[in-house]
Amino acid sequence: MKKRIACLALVACALLFTSCGSGKKLKAGTYEGTGQGNAKETPIRLSVTIDESGKIYEMKILEHQETPQIGGKALDKLVEQATKENTADVDTISGATRTSEGFRDALRSALAQAAGEESATKDDGESQPSAKDVSSPSSAQ
């Protein structure tokens, strides 16, 4: 009996983990997103290029006014981590919490556009700035 319960629990966990992925294919192209970092005057603005396989190919910070020695260095690390791990769910950089949050919001906004969504929203229902598709390989042909 215990073996059956353990087996059923294992199968349930396997089903749960395989269905956790978003399953949304990202459309190839270059997208922009913005998010509010530590600098209140200027949001973090970035571009992300998605390749034909739906993975992050390249990411660039287009504009920010974060402190160069703290937020600026954190942005470099966040870009590297997000590109390497192909996700917006990157770790917060110690000492640059607001910069990290703004970066994640900007990247989520761009990735939402790549997934065909109009805009991303936070859990509190606040609408985030929408990303815009700045170029698409298929539209150039």
Solvent accessible surface area in square Angstrom, and as a share of the most:
residue,aa,sasa,rsa
1,M,173,0.77
2,K,174,0.74
3,K,174,0.74
4,R,176,0.64
5,I,101,0.51
6,A,64,0.50
7,C,74,0.44
8,L,124,0.61
9,A,52,0.40
10,L,127,0.63
11,V,76,0.44
12,A,59,0.45
13,C,62,0.37
14,A,54,0.42
15,L,118,0.59
16,L,107,0.53
17,F,144,0.60
18,T,112,0.65
19,S,83,0.53
20,C,89,0.53
21,G,59,0.57
22,S,94,0.61
23,G,78,0.75
24,K,111,0.47
25,K,132,0.56
26,L,30,0.15
27,K,114,0.48
28,A,16,0.13
29,G,1,0.01
30,T,26,0.15
31,Y,3,0.01
32,E,25,0.11
33,G,1,0.01
34,T,28,0.16
35,G,3,0.02
36,Q,85,0.38
37,G,2,0.02
38,N,69,0.35
39,A,13,0.10
40,K,136,0.58
41,E,137,0.61
42,T,16,0.09
43,P,53,0.33
44,I,0,0.00
45,R,78,0.29
46,L,0,0.00
47,S,12,0.08
48,V,0,0.00
49,T,33,0.19
50,I,2,0.01
51,D,49,0.25
52,E,134,0.60
53,S,74,0.48
54,G,10,0.10
55,K,109,0.46
56,I,14,0.07
57,Y,148,0.56
58,E,72,0.32
59,M,14,0.06
60,K,106,0.45
61,I,47,0.24
62,L,71,0.35
63,E,78,0.35
64,H,63,0.28
65,Q,103,0.46
66,E,9,0.04
67,T,68,0.39
68,P,102,0.64
69,Q,129,0.57
70,I,97,0.49
71,G,2,0.02
72,G,12,0.12
73,K,108,0.46
74,A,2,0.01
75,L,2,0.01
76,D,101,0.52
77,K,116,0.49
78,L,0,0.00
79,V,28,0.16
80,E,121,0.54
81,Q,37,0.16
82,A,0,0.00
83,T,43,0.25
84,K,170,0.72
85,E,93,0.42
86,N,54,0.28
87,T,37,0.21
88,A,7,0.06
89,D,96,0.50
90,V,7,0.04
91,D,100,0.52
92,T,62,0.36
93,I,39,0.20
94,S,111,0.71
95,G,66,0.64
96,A,6,0.05
97,T,70,0.41
98,R,140,0.51
99,T,4,0.02
100,S,0,0.00
101,E,80,0.36
102,G,0,0.00
103,F,0,0.00
104,R,33,0.12
105,D,21,0.11
106,A,0,0.00
107,L,0,0.00
108,R,96,0.35
109,S,1,0.00
110,A,0,0.00
111,L,26,0.13
112,A,8,0.06
113,Q,44,0.19
114,A,2,0.01
115,A,28,0.21
116,G,63,0.61
117,E,62,0.28
118,E,141,0.63
119,S,42,0.27
120,A,20,0.16
121,T,91,0.53
122,K,90,0.38
123,D,161,0.83
124,D,104,0.54
125,G,59,0.57
126,E,103,0.46
127,S,83,0.54
128,Q,24,0.11
129,P,66,0.42
130,S,71,0.46
131,A,6,0.05
132,K,122,0.52
133,D,58,0.30
134,V,60,0.34
135,S,59,0.38
136,S,11,0.07
137,P,64,0.40
138,S,80,0.51
139,S,89,0.58
140,A,90,0.70
141,Q,193,0.86
